[in-house]
Every structure is written in C-alpha cells, then in structure tokens.
Amino acid sequence: MTQYILNVNNISKSFGGLKALQNITFKAEKGKITAIIGPNGAGKTTLFNVINGFYKPDKGKIFFKNHDITGLKPHKICQLGIARTFQIVKPLSKLNVLENVIASSYLRTNSYHKAEEIAKEILEFTGLIDDKDKLAKSLPLGKRKRLEIARALATQPELLLLDEAFAGLNPAELDLSIELVRNITKKGISILIIEHHMKVIMQLSDHIIVLDYGEKIAEGNPKEVSQNPLVIEAYLGESHA
C-alpha cells in the first residue's frame, strides 16, 4: 500500500488581488522524490512557503504524516520533521562550515559534543568535510548550495524541501548534486523539489506536479508530464523557445 508523507489539500493563497495559488491538491509519496515545476511566477516558492509555515493559506489544509500542520510556525514544522533550503543561499557568513551545520544540529540536541558529531557526519556525507574550517561565505556557489542542504539535513528531517538547489551549477557540480539527492533518498528521506533544470527533473523525479499561474495543470511521472500538451505549452515549450 502506498504511503504518503505529505498531503496538500485544496490550498489557495492570494496577495491582494493576485491569486498566487488556486486550489492546489497533491500528495507526496514517502521515500520518493516529488518535483514541482512551472514557469517563473507559477506559484512554486509560494507553495513551499505555505507548506513550511512562512505563509498561512487562505483556505485548504496541509497534512504531514496525517497530522494537520496548516498554519503552524516554521520552527514547529521543522521540529516535526520538515526541513527546507532556499533559492538564495544565505549561510551564517561569519561562521565556518562546521559551525554552520552545528547551529542546525541544535534542533535535535542540547549537547555541543553531539551537535558537532552530527555536523561532521553530515559534512562527510555531503562531501564538505575538507572544507569544515573555511568561512562559509568563502565557498564557491556549488559548495554553498551543498552547505545549504547540509544545514537542512542537520535538523534530521523526514521530508526535505529543495528550492532550486541546482540553479547556477556547472555540469560537474550538477552531477555531484544529483548523486547527493539520490543518496539522501537512500537514507529514507522524502524530497519535494522545485527545479527549472529539466535534466535534473527527468533524472531524479518519481512524480511531477506542474503549476502555471497558480493552478495545477498536470501531474504524473516524468514521461507522462513531458508528453502532456499543456505542459509543453506552459513550460517545456518555453524552455526550448
């Protein structure tokens, strides 16, 4: 029987007269990678902001592991097991790489020794252990993106929201990040990902949700979505224009 870790039910959100999200409904399967795609302004990041508590929806409900988390504060949602990265990477710039990850580790422990132990394990896992003593702001973009993922993983999530974690990466960095995301799911962590890079979406996703102008216009596996005329018109066609 299919298990769903996240159930987004009829979510709507407006800003003044702008309908950013209109009746969005979908489920994310436990242990799988669910992608959210769509053109700029489609409502993808707004949807993430509603899921992890930055915005309260105007209507609808969000269930995480069958518990209603609608309208909870971001730190409460993080404590429950949903972590999130951001499109604009902002590490704690005056701290080194290890200290950045230790800071996130404190969500699950009050012990510095334990927080440091968690942080070092995650830096090893994300390929950043050799950079642990470097100032976070000195890292190149590819490594700063991985540090953002490492900080999220340090909160020990069951569901990880990745907001354009691959944007701006060169081909070698892209391959490293794809491998990292696959390895995260091997640990049993479910992933919800926003991404414009179609190579990433087609290689990684188990299920894809397509948004356009705040509405869900399609969903399915990568093959189904890539052949959907509405998607080709709204998104794929645009990217090949």
N, C-alpha and C positions, 0 to 999 in steps of 0.2 A: 504494500500500500504506500502511495506517495505521501511523503511528509513535507509540509510547508512550514518554513521558519517565519515567513512574513506574509501577511495578508493585508493588502491595501484595498480598502472598500469604499468606492464612490467618493473619492476625495476631490474637493473643489477649493480653490483659493483665488481670491481677487485682490488687486491693489487699486483702490479707487474704481475706475471704470474698466481696468484691464483684467480680463479673466485669464489668469496665469495657468490655472489647472481647472479642467471641467470634467467632473465625474470619472476620475481615474480609478480603475479597478484592475488589480492583477495579484498574482501570488508568486512568491519566490521559493523554489524548492530547496529543502535542506541539503547542504553539501554540494550544491551546484552553483554555476555562475550565470546570473541573470543580468543581461545588458539592457540599458535604456539608451536609445538613440533618437536622433531627430535634429533638424536644423537649429541654428542659433535662435534663441527666443522661443523654443518649443515648450519650455517649462521643466526641463530636466533637473537643473540645480534647485529650482523652487521645490520640486518633488522631494529631493534629498533633504532640503531644509525643513520640510514638513515631517518627513519620516523621523529625522533625528532631533526634532523639537525646537528648531530655531523659529519656525513659524507654526502657529496654530491654524489648522484648516478651518475654513468657513463651514464646511459640512463634511461628513464622512468619518470613517473610523480606520485606525491602523492597529493591527494585532501582531505582536511579536511572540512566537511560541504560544499562541492562543490567548495571550494576555493583552488587554486593551492598553495601549501606550499613548493614545491620542492626547496631545496637549501637554504631555509631561515635559519637564525641563531637560535640556541636552545632557546635563551631568547625570540625571536619573536614568535616562535612556542608555547612556554609556555604561553605567553601573549594571544595568540589566543585561548588557552583552552586545550592544551595537556600537561599533567604532566607525569613524569617518575620516577620510582625507579630504583635502581642499584643493581646488583647481589652482589657486595662487598659494605656492608653498611658502609658509612662514615659520621656519624653525625658531627656537629660542636663541637668537643670534649671538648673545654674549656667553652662551654655554657651549661646551664642546659636544661632540656627537654622543658620547656615552651619557653625559649629564642630561641631554635632551630626552633620551629614552628612559633614563632613571625617573625623570619627572613624571612620565606617563605611567611607569610601573607602580607608583604610589597609589594608584586607584585600587590595587588589589592587596597591598601590604603596607604596614607602618614601619617595617624594618628596612633600614638603609641597605644592610647586607643582602637581604632577599631581593630588594628592588634592583640592586646592582647585578645580582646573579641573573635575574630575569632579563635585564637590559643586555647583558653580554651574550646570553643565549640568542636573543633576537638579532643582535648585530652580526653574530656568526651566521645565522640563518639568512639574513638579508645581504650578506657579503660586504658588510661595512665595518667588520671588527678591526681591520687595519687602519681605519680612519677614526677610531674611537676618541683619540686625544686631539683631533683637529677641531677648530671652531666650526660650528655648524654652517655659519654664513660663508665660510671659505670653500665649501664643497661645490663642484660643478653641478649643473642642473640635474643631470641623471642621478647623481648620488643624493642630492637634496630631495628628489622625488622618492627615492628608496628610504631615506630617513623619515619622510612623512609616513610611509607605510609602516616602518619600524615602530614609530611612536604610537600609531594606532594599534599595532599588534601587541604592544606592551600592556595595553588595557585588557588583554586576554578576551577578545570578542568571540562571539559565536557567529555574528554577521558583520561583515566589513563592507562599508560603502566607499567605493573608489571614484572620486570625481576627477576625470581626465588625468589619471596618473601617468599616462603615456605621452601627453602633449609635449612637443618640443624635443623629444628624444631622437638621437641619431639611430641608424639601423642596429648597431651593436648594442646600444642601451635598450632599444626596443626588445630585442631578443632576450636580453637578461631579465627584463621586467616581465615579459610573457612567461618565462620559466619560473620566476618568483611567484607570480599569481597562481600558476598551476600547483606549485609546491604548497602554497597556503591552503588550497582546497584539499590537498592530500592530508593536511592536518585536521580535516573535518570542519574547517571554517567556511561558511557560505559567503558568497560575494554578490553584491549588487554594484554594477559598474556603469558609469557614464563615460562614453568614449566616442570621439569623432573618427578615430583611425580604424578604417574598415578591416585592415589586415588583422588587427587585434580582436575586433568583434567576431569576425568569422572564424578565427583560430581558437578563441577561448570560450565563447558563449555556448551554454546549453539551451538557453531560451532568451528571446529578444522581445522587448517592448518598444514600440515605435510611437513617439509623440510628435504632434505637429499642431502649432497654435494652441497648446494647452490641452489637446484632446488625444486620446489613444486612438491611432488609426489602424494599427495592426499589431499582432504578436504571433510568435511561433518559433520554430527552430531556425538556425541561420539560413538553410536552403529555402524554407518557406518564405521567410521575410525578404530575402534577396530577390525572389521572383514575384513579389507582390506589386502590382502596378501602382498602387497608392504610395508605397514606399519608394519605388523608383522615381516617381514624380516628385515626392516631397523631400527625399533625402539623397538616395543614391544618384539620381539624375543630376541633382545639384552639385554633387561632389565630382562628377565627371564633365561638368559643363565647361 
